[in-house]
Amino acid sequence: MPKSKTSLIDKDDGSSQPLLEDKTDDEKEDQRKRRNMLTLIITSSLNMLGYGIYGTAYSQWIYVRFEMDALGANFSKLDESA
């Protein structure tokens, strides 16, 4: 009579082993390290992206602010002529 698939695998020596074994402490530690590295990579990338946007936007803001202070009331007429 053929055996049906169960949650155990029969070894040659007659002992049984579960199909899904619990993860060992080393595997759990490796998963934790991978998760921490992934979190570090994502947060570092977002931080560098934010710094890049900040640098560009801040320099443009300084330029516009200088134009407003230097030209005063004529600043709006400059935009109309362009």
N, CA, C and O atoms as a Tinker XYZ file with bonds, in Angstrom:
   328  protein
     1  N      0.846000   -1.171000    0.000000    73     2
     2  CA     0.000000    0.000000    0.000000    64     1     3
     3  C      0.898000    1.242000    0.000000    63     2     4     5
     4  O      1.776000    1.350000    0.856000    81     3
     5  N      0.701000    2.200000   -0.951000    73     3     6
     6  CA     1.550000    3.387000   -1.001000    64     5     7
     7  C      1.237000    4.343000    0.141000    63     6     8     9
     8  O      0.098000    4.469000    0.592000    81     7
     9  N      2.307000    5.018000    0.593000    73     7    10
    10  CA     2.137000    5.994000    1.684000    64     9    11
    11  C      1.660000    7.318000    1.116000    63    10    12    13
    12  O      2.115000    7.743000    0.054000    81    11
    13  N      0.768000    7.953000    1.802000    73    11    14
    14  CA     0.335000    9.296000    1.403000    64    13    15
    15  C      1.298000   10.315000    2.001000    63    14    16    17
    16  O      1.957000   10.049000    3.006000    81    15
    17  N      1.370000   11.480000    1.373000    73    15    18
    18  CA     2.264000   12.528000    1.868000    64    17    19
    19  C      1.723000   13.065000    3.184000    63    18    20    21
    20  O      0.546000   13.406000    3.304000    81    19
    21  N      2.593000   13.129000    4.141000    73    19    22
    22  CA     2.223000   13.685000    5.442000    64    21    23
    23  C      3.225000   14.767000    5.792000    63    22    24    25
    24  O      4.027000   15.191000    4.959000    81    23
    25  N      3.165000   15.194000    7.007000    73    23    26
    26  CA     4.074000   16.242000    7.445000    64    25    27
    27  C      5.424000   15.687000    7.886000    63    26    28    29
    28  O      6.244000   16.426000    8.431000    81    27
    29  N      5.666000   14.409000    7.661000    73    27    30
    30  CA     6.938000   13.816000    8.045000    64    29    31
    31  C      7.603000   13.174000    6.835000    63    30    32    33
    32  O      6.918000   12.676000    5.941000    81    31
    33  N      8.924000   13.182000    6.800000    73    31    34
    34  CA     9.699000   12.503000    5.766000    64    33    35
    35  C     10.383000   11.319000    6.438000    63    34    36    37
    36  O     11.035000   11.468000    7.472000    81    35
    37  N     10.225000   10.144000    5.839000    73    35    38
    38  CA    10.863000    8.953000    6.390000    64    37    39
    39  C     12.286000    8.862000    5.871000    63    38    40    41
    40  O     12.523000    8.969000    4.667000    81    39
    41  N     13.226000    8.664000    6.773000    73    39    42
    42  CA    14.619000    8.482000    6.403000    64    41    43
    43  C     14.870000    6.996000    6.157000    63    42    44    45
    44  O     14.018000    6.156000    6.450000    81    43
    45  N     16.046000    6.681000    5.616000    73    43    46
    46  CA    16.389000    5.287000    5.329000    64    45    47
    47  C     16.497000    4.455000    6.596000    63    46    48    49
    48  O     16.211000    3.258000    6.573000    81    47
    49  N     16.902000    5.065000    7.694000    73    47    50
    50  CA    17.089000    4.306000    8.937000    64    49    51
    51  C     15.789000    4.126000    9.705000    63    50    52    53
    52  O     15.808000    3.575000   10.806000    81    51
    53  N     14.670000    4.570000    9.166000    73    51    54
    54  CA    13.383000    4.360000    9.805000    64    53    55
    55  C     12.915000    5.519000   10.667000    63    54    56    57
    56  O     11.766000    5.521000   11.107000    81    55
    57  N     13.767000    6.509000   10.923000    73    55    58
    58  CA    13.346000    7.644000   11.735000    64    57    59
    59  C     12.594000    8.650000   10.866000    63    58    60    61
    60  O     12.724000    8.632000    9.642000    81    59
    61  N     11.836000    9.497000   11.474000    73    59    62
    62  CA    11.063000   10.500000   10.749000    64    61    63
    63  C     11.595000   11.881000   11.066000    63    62    64    65
    64  O     12.107000   12.133000   12.157000    81    63
    65  N     11.463000   12.781000   10.083000    73    63    66
    66  CA    11.919000   14.159000   10.249000    64    65    67
    67  C     10.801000   15.066000    9.741000    63    66    68    69
    68  O     10.242000   14.803000    8.676000    81    67
    69  N     10.464000   16.120000   10.471000    73    67    70
    70  CA     9.401000   17.014000    9.998000    64    69    71
    71  C      9.805000   17.749000    8.720000    63    70    72    73
    72  O     10.975000   18.078000    8.530000    81    71
    73  N      8.820000   18.006000    7.840000    73    71    74
    74  CA     9.083000   18.726000    6.598000    64    73    75
    75  C      9.520000   20.154000    6.878000    63    74    76    77
    76  O     10.493000   20.627000    6.291000    81    75
    77  N      8.828000   20.835000    7.749000    73    75    78
    78  CA     9.144000   22.215000    8.103000    64    77    79
    79  C      9.760000   22.235000    9.483000    63    78    80    81
    80  O      9.078000   22.061000   10.493000    81    79
    81  N     11.065000   22.450000    9.508000    73    79    82
    82  CA    11.751000   22.492000   10.792000    64    81    83
    83  C     11.716000   23.909000   11.342000    63    82    84    85
    84  O     11.650000   24.882000   10.590000    81    83
    85  N     11.761000   24.009000   12.644000    73    83    86
    86  CA    11.866000   25.331000   13.255000    64    85    87
    87  C     13.227000   25.921000   12.922000    63    86    88    89
    88  O     14.222000   25.203000   12.821000    81    87
    89  N     13.256000   27.223000   12.756000    73    87    90
    90  CA    14.514000   27.877000   12.422000    64    89    91
    91  C     15.425000   27.889000   13.643000    63    90    92    93
    92  O     14.979000   28.066000   14.777000    81    91
    93  N     16.688000   27.700000   13.383000    73    91    94
    94  CA    17.649000   27.709000   14.477000    64    93    95
    95  C     17.949000   29.151000   14.874000    63    94    96    97
    96  O     17.556000   30.097000   14.191000    81    95
    97  N     18.647000   29.295000   15.983000    73    95    98
    98  CA    19.004000   30.633000   16.459000    64    97    99
    99  C     19.922000   31.350000   15.471000    63    98   100   101
   100  O     19.835000   32.565000   15.296000    81    99
   101  N     20.820000   30.566000   14.817000    73    99   102
   102  CA    21.724000   31.184000   13.837000    64   101   103
   103  C     20.941000   31.740000   12.650000    63   102   104   105
   104  O     21.251000   32.826000   12.161000    81   103
   105  N     19.939000   31.013000   12.186000    73   103   106
   106  CA    19.136000   31.492000   11.059000    64   105   107
   107  C     18.329000   32.724000   11.452000    63   106   108   109
   108  O     18.180000   33.647000   10.651000    81   107
   109  N     17.817000   32.746000   12.656000    73   107   110
   110  CA    17.076000   33.915000   13.131000    64   109   111
   111  C     18.000000   35.127000   13.243000    63   110   112   113
   112  O     17.610000   36.249000   12.919000    81   111
   113  N     19.222000   34.891000   13.703000    73   111   114
   114  CA    20.205000   35.973000   13.820000    64   113   115
   115  C     20.573000   36.510000   12.437000    63   114   116   117
   116  O     20.707000   37.719000   12.251000    81   115
   117  N     20.735000   35.608000   11.471000    73   115   118
   118  CA    21.037000   36.037000   10.103000    64   117   119
   119  C     19.902000   36.861000    9.516000    63   118   120   121
   120  O     20.150000   37.862000    8.844000    81   119
   121  N     18.669000   36.457000    9.759000    73   119   122
   122  CA    17.520000   37.215000    9.264000    64   121   123
   123  C     17.467000   38.600000    9.902000    63   122   124   125
   124  O     17.165000   39.586000    9.230000    81   123
   125  N     17.758000   38.671000   11.179000    73   123   126
   126  CA    17.763000   39.961000   11.875000    64   125   127
   127  C     18.841000   40.871000   11.309000    63   126   128   129
   128  O     18.612000   42.067000   11.127000    81   127
   129  N     20.020000   40.312000   11.028000    73   127   130
   130  CA    21.108000   41.116000   10.453000    64   129   131
   131  C     20.738000   41.611000    9.057000    63   130   132   133
   132  O     21.019000   42.759000    8.711000    81   131
   133  N     20.106000   40.745000    8.249000    73   131   134
   134  CA    19.689000   41.161000    6.907000    64   133   135
   135  C     18.653000   42.277000    6.982000    63   134   136   137
   136  O     18.720000   43.247000    6.226000    81   135
   137  N     17.700000   42.137000    7.894000    73   135   138
   138  CA    16.662000   43.162000    8.051000    64   137   139
   139  C     17.277000   44.488000    8.491000    63   138   140   141
   140  O     16.878000   45.547000    8.006000    81   139
   141  N     18.241000   44.438000    9.400000    73   139   142
   142  CA    18.901000   45.660000    9.854000    64   141   143
   143  C     19.696000   46.313000    8.728000    63   142   144   145
   144  O     19.686000   47.537000    8.597000    81   143
   145  N     20.387000   45.510000    7.911000    73   143   146
   146  CA    21.149000   46.061000    6.791000    64   145   147
   147  C     20.213000   46.680000    5.755000    63   146   148   149
   148  O     20.509000   47.744000    5.212000    81   147
   149  N     19.090000   46.026000    5.478000    73   147   150
   150  CA    18.122000   46.567000    4.530000    64   149   151
   151  C     17.554000   47.880000    5.036000    63   150   152   153
   152  O     17.396000   48.822000    4.259000    81   151
   153  N     17.246000   47.960000    6.317000    73   151   154
   154  CA    16.744000   49.195000    6.914000    64   153   155
   155  C     17.800000   50.301000    6.815000    63   154   156   157
   156  O     17.471000   51.448000    6.510000    81   155
   157  N     19.051000   49.962000    7.070000    73   155   158
   158  CA    20.140000   50.936000    6.972000    64   157   159
   159  C     20.285000   51.457000    5.548000    63   158   160   161
   160  O     20.456000   52.659000    5.343000    81   159
   161  N     20.219000   50.569000    4.569000    73   159   162
   162  CA    20.361000   50.971000    3.164000    64   161   163
   163  C     19.215000   51.888000    2.750000    63   162   164   165
   164  O     19.442000   52.901000    2.088000    81   163
   165  N     17.994000   51.546000    3.129000    73   163   166
   166  CA    16.829000   52.352000    2.747000    64   165   167
   167  C     16.889000   53.729000    3.403000    63   166   168   169
   168  O     16.665000   54.738000    2.734000    81   167
   169  N     17.187000   53.787000    4.693000    73   167   170
   170  CA    17.219000   55.086000    5.368000    64   169   171
   171  C     18.376000   55.942000    4.868000    63   170   172   173
   172  O     18.233000   57.160000    4.754000    81   171
   173  N     19.515000   55.331000    4.570000    73   171   174
   174  CA    20.641000   56.101000    4.024000    64   173   175
   175  C     20.303000   56.663000    2.644000    63   174   176   177
   176  O     20.635000   57.807000    2.333000    81   175
   177  N     19.646000   55.853000    1.826000    73   175   178
   178  CA    19.255000   56.317000    0.491000    64   177   179
   179  C     18.284000   57.480000    0.572000    63   178   180   181
   180  O     18.432000   58.467000   -0.148000    81   179
   181  N     17.296000   57.371000    1.441000    73   179   182
   182  CA    16.332000   58.456000    1.598000    64   181   183
   183  C     16.997000   59.722000    2.138000    63   182   184   185
   184  O     16.652000   60.835000    1.739000    81   183
   185  N     17.944000   59.541000    3.040000    73   183   186
   186  CA    18.664000   60.682000    3.598000    64   185   187
   187  C     19.478000   61.390000    2.514000    63   186   188   189
   188  O     19.474000   62.619000    2.447000    81   187
   189  N     20.173000   60.633000    1.669000    73   187   190
   190  CA    20.965000   61.241000    0.596000    64   189   191
   191  C     20.058000   61.917000   -0.430000    63   190   192   193
   192  O     20.399000   62.983000   -0.943000    81   191
   193  N     18.914000   61.314000   -0.734000    73   191   194
   194  CA    17.963000   61.925000   -1.658000    64   193   195
   195  C     17.443000   63.243000   -1.091000    63   194   196   197
   196  O     17.361000   64.235000   -1.814000    81   195
   197  N     17.100000   63.262000    0.169000    73   195   198
   198  CA    16.633000   64.486000    0.809000    64   197   199
   199  C     17.679000   65.570000    0.827000    63   198   200   201
   200  O     17.361000   66.742000    0.622000    81   199
   201  N     18.929000   65.202000    1.069000    73   199   202
   202  CA    20.005000   66.194000    1.080000    64   201   203
   203  C     20.204000   66.779000   -0.309000    63   202   204   205
   204  O     20.447000   67.978000   -0.451000    81   203
   205  N     20.103000   65.936000   -1.337000    73   203   206
   206  CA    20.244000   66.420000   -2.705000    64   205   207
   207  C     19.140000   67.393000   -3.085000    63   206   208   209
   208  O     19.397000   68.414000   -3.722000    81   207
   209  N     17.923000   67.080000   -2.699000    73   207   210
   210  CA    16.796000   67.979000   -2.979000    64   209   211
   211  C     16.952000   69.277000   -2.191000    63   210   212   213
   212  O     16.686000   70.359000   -2.714000    81   211
   213  N     17.379000   69.171000   -0.944000    73   211   214
   214  CA    17.562000   70.348000   -0.102000    64   213   215
   215  C     18.595000   71.295000   -0.708000    63   214   216   217
   216  O     18.370000   72.504000   -0.759000    81   215
   217  N     19.715000   70.761000   -1.162000    73   215   218
   218  CA    20.776000   71.602000   -1.715000    64   217   219
   219  C     20.308000   72.380000   -2.929000    63   218   220   221
   220  O     20.602000   73.568000   -3.059000    81   219
   221  N     19.584000   71.723000   -3.817000    73   219   222
   222  CA    19.089000   72.382000   -5.023000    64   221   223
   223  C     18.016000   73.413000   -4.689000    63   222   224   225
   224  O     18.066000   74.547000   -5.166000    81   223
   225  N     17.064000   73.024000   -3.883000    73   223   226
   226  CA    15.958000   73.928000   -3.558000    64   225   227
   227  C     16.454000   75.137000   -2.767000    63   226   228   229
   228  O     15.978000   76.252000   -2.982000    81   227
   229  N     17.395000   74.932000   -1.866000    73   227   230
   230  CA    17.886000   76.035000   -1.045000    64   229   231
   231  C     18.632000   77.064000   -1.894000    63   230   232   233
   232  O     18.479000   78.267000   -1.685000    81   231
   233  N     19.444000   76.595000   -2.855000    73   231   234
   234  CA    20.165000   77.542000   -3.698000    64   233   235
   235  C     19.190000   78.337000   -4.580000    63   234   236   237
   236  O     19.411000   79.523000   -4.822000    81   235
   237  N     18.137000   77.708000   -5.052000    73   235   238
   238  CA    17.139000   78.435000   -5.844000    64   237   239
   239  C     16.390000   79.437000   -4.978000    63   238   240   241
   240  O     16.087000   80.543000   -5.425000    81   239
   241  N     16.091000   79.055000   -3.743000    73   239   242
   242  CA    15.390000   79.965000   -2.841000    64   241   243
   243  C     16.249000   81.197000   -2.553000    63   242   244   245
   244  O     15.735000   82.315000   -2.514000    81   243
   245  N     17.565000   80.996000   -2.350000    73   243   246
   246  CA    18.466000   82.129000   -2.110000    64   245   247
   247  C     18.473000   83.059000   -3.315000    63   246   248   249
   248  O     18.450000   84.279000   -3.150000    81   247
   249  N     18.503000   82.500000   -4.529000    73   247   250
   250  CA    18.520000   83.313000   -5.743000    64   249   251
   251  C     17.247000   84.159000   -5.844000    63   250   252   253
   252  O     17.323000   85.359000   -6.107000    81   251
   253  N     16.083000   83.543000   -5.639000    73   251   254
   254  CA    14.813000   84.275000   -5.730000    64   253   255
   255  C     14.729000   85.319000   -4.620000    63   254   256   257
   256  O     14.279000   86.439000   -4.859000    81   255
   257  N     15.146000   84.972000   -3.443000    73   255   258
   258  CA    15.108000   85.916000   -2.326000    64   257   259
   259  C     16.015000   87.120000   -2.596000    63   258   260   261
   260  O     15.654000   88.253000   -2.278000    81   259
   261  N     17.181000   86.878000   -3.175000    73   259   262
   262  CA    18.090000   87.971000   -3.515000    64   261   263
   263  C     17.462000   88.881000   -4.583000    63   262   264   265
   264  O     17.560000   90.105000   -4.496000    81   263
   265  N     16.817000   88.274000   -5.587000    73   263   266
   266  CA    16.148000   89.081000   -6.606000    64   265   267
   267  C     15.060000   89.949000   -5.991000    63   266   268   269
   268  O     14.920000   91.120000   -6.342000    81   267
   269  N     14.295000   89.377000   -5.080000    73   267   270
   270  CA    13.213000   90.139000   -4.447000    64   269   271
   271  C     13.789000   91.298000   -3.638000    63   270   272   273
   272  O     13.253000   92.405000   -3.679000    81   271
   273  N     14.861000   91.059000   -2.912000    73   271   274
   274  CA    15.457000   92.117000   -2.097000    64   273   275
   275  C     16.164000   93.167000   -2.953000    63   274   276   277
   276  O     16.103000   94.357000   -2.644000    81   275
   277  N     16.829000   92.740000   -4.017000    73   275   278
   278  CA    17.592000   93.666000   -4.841000    64   277   279
   279  C     16.688000   94.506000   -5.742000    63   278   280   281
   280  O     16.929000   95.700000   -5.918000    81   279
   281  N     15.653000   93.893000   -6.312000    73   279   282
   282  CA    14.793000   94.612000   -7.242000    64   281   283
   283  C     13.575000   95.245000   -6.573000    63   282   284   285
   284  O     12.987000   96.186000   -7.106000    81   283
   285  N     13.205000   94.736000   -5.423000    73   283   286
   286  CA    12.074000   95.304000   -4.682000    64   285   287
   287  C     10.776000   95.199000   -5.448000    63   286   288   289
   288  O     10.346000   94.102000   -5.802000    81   287
   289  N     10.140000   96.346000   -5.711000    73   287   290
   290  CA     8.828000   96.369000   -6.375000    64   289   291
   291  C      8.945000   95.989000   -7.846000    63   290   292   293
   292  O      7.950000   95.571000   -8.439000    81   291
   293  N     10.104000   96.116000   -8.449000    73   291   294
   294  CA    10.293000   95.778000   -9.855000    64   293   295
   295  C     10.382000   94.272000  -10.106000    63   294   296   297
   296  O     10.444000   93.829000  -11.253000    81   295
   297  N     10.388000   93.504000   -9.044000    73   295   298
   298  CA    10.541000   92.050000   -9.189000    64   297   299
   299  C      9.390000   91.448000   -9.989000    63   298   300   301
   300  O      9.618000   90.581000  -10.834000    81   299
   301  N      8.152000   91.893000   -9.738000    73   299   302
   302  CA     7.010000   91.339000  -10.482000    64   301   303
   303  C      7.034000   91.760000  -11.935000    63   302   304   305
   304  O      6.567000   91.003000  -12.786000    81   303
   305  N      7.556000   92.934000  -12.263000    73   303   306
   306  CA     7.644000   93.381000  -13.652000    64   305   307
   307  C      8.672000   92.556000  -14.420000    63   306   308   309
   308  O      8.549000   92.384000  -15.632000    81   307
   309  N      9.685000   92.044000  -13.722000    73   307   310
   310  CA    10.697000   91.203000  -14.358000    64   309   311
   311  C     10.061000   89.913000  -14.862000    63   310   312   313
   312  O     10.375000   89.451000  -15.959000    81   311
   313  N      9.173000   89.334000  -14.066000    73   311   314
   314  CA     8.501000   88.113000  -14.470000    64   313   315
   315  C      7.570000   88.344000  -15.660000    63   314   316   317
   316  O      7.462000   87.474000  -16.524000    81   315
   317  N      6.909000   89.472000  -15.724000    73   315   318
   318  CA     5.993000   89.770000  -16.825000    64   317   319
   319  C      6.731000   89.939000  -18.143000    63   318   320   321
   320  O      6.226000   89.517000  -19.184000    81   319
   321  N      7.900000   90.538000  -18.127000    73   319   322
   322  CA     8.642000   90.778000  -19.370000    64   321   323
   323  C      9.265000   89.490000  -19.911000    63   322   324   325
   324  O      9.530000   89.390000  -21.109000    81   323
   325  N      9.494000   88.533000  -19.068000    73   323   326
   326  CA    10.092000   87.271000  -19.518000    64   325   327
   327  C      9.012000   86.448000  -20.119000    63   326   328
   328  O      9.266000   85.333000  -20.575000    81   327
